[in-house]
Every structure is written in C-alpha cells, then in structure tokens.
Amino acid sequence: MKLSQFTIYWCDLEPTYGRQIRKTRPCAVVSPSEVNDIMGTVIVVPLTSTARQLPFYLPVQYAGRIGALACDQIKTIDKRRVGDEFAKMTTADAKLLADMLGNLFSDSDEK
C-alpha cells in the first residue's frame, strides 16, 4: 500500500492505554512518502472531533467534519493498521502541521 505524507487515512489505533486516543479514526501521515515506501510503519497524527484550544492542536475541517489534529498524540503504527484514504490535506494545513511539529520538537532554549 502506497501511503503519502500529509494524506489522512482511516487508522486502527487499538489497543491503547491510559489517555491515548482510541478507536479507528482519521490520522494524517506525517512520515515522508519515501520512508513510507520502504518501512513497514508510518508516523501519524490522529484527528479528533474534540477541538481544544491548545497550542499543539491544529484545527481542521475535512469531509464535512470539524476537528483538530492532536500533535501531542503523534505515534508510529504498523501499515497494517492503515485503511482507506479519508482526505488529502490542503497545502496550507500541511505547512501548518509541519510547522507545529517542528515547534513541538525544537529546543525551546534556542527560540
């Protein structure tokens, strides 16, 4: 299965523990397409319908649904957990997500 960066797919996130986002839900693939082609895993950011005003939640609207990409819930999953395509991210949303992830993982002392 060819998985493209900044495309949203249905992903099975079970089993989960504690406060991890649960169930089958749309997730944005953030790992590079070239890496996805050779690895058995992909890195995803889950989409939630709970749009909280948090600095690591990116508000989005796809397939008529309003929600947020929960960057605090980033995870690596086996490709066998990935289902059908849900939506392609807009260029603007993809850039915002990339920037948000960059900020999340940057050294705060260097800002």
Beta strands, then each sheet from edge to edge (+ up, - down):
strand 1: 7-12
strand 2: 24-29
strand 3: 41-48
strand 4: 57-62
strand 5: 65-70
strand 6: 75-78
strand 7: 82-88
sheet 1: 4+ 5- 3+ 2- 1+ 7-
sheet 2: 4+ 5- 3+ 6-
end
